Amino acid sequence: MTNQSLTIKKEIVMSQANKLKVAVIGIGNIGSAVATNLVKGNRPVIVADRKLAKAETLAQKLGSLAQPSEISAAIKEADIVVLAIYFDPIKEFLKQYATELEGKIIVDPSNPIAPAENGGFKKIIDENESAGQILSTQLPKGAKLAKALGSLGVASLASAAFQQQEQAVLFYATDDTSINGEIEQLIRDSGFEPVRVGGLDQSIRLEVFGDLHEFGALGKTVTVTEANEKL
């Protein structure tokens, strides 16, 4: 290995060491896509699921940057916890793991929807409510919530990551601006450009049917230039 290669490797290791530890909980379509993107972005990630075998299978596929874990242990080890699970179970999850989640940064990519009787999808909460706002009232002690990683469908989350030239945008919302930098780094390491839309009272815009969601008025992936025109 050349001196230049050793220097680059050392810089990568130091960069990783300075970043908060991330755990992705739930190895479904969204969780798998988020973990895959983070590894592509050279960000170590802990992957966890109710079925440990699923986490182990994904970690084996992703390589040395992905670490499989039981859920409780993953939360304890991580600083940032991405809850890639359905909206309704998240509410119970926050209660079940309240102690482990104290003081953590929690990322919610969920959409409060279910299949509609006549096809398509419907909201399972009031039309004017958002998952982000509801979950913000149920946080464990000291936890901080960001609505992020969910403004694109899973296909675009996978295919639009790490675009050449101008990257695609992932919108996010937070009430606590002290975590903006960590959320933006997480999004960049996922292969997208972060754009904050405001506090969690704006999170409805990032959820399905919202004006900033791919499956809402936005209708597609956008670049920063296009995103700024929508805000």
Disulfide bonds with the S-S distance in Angstrom:
none
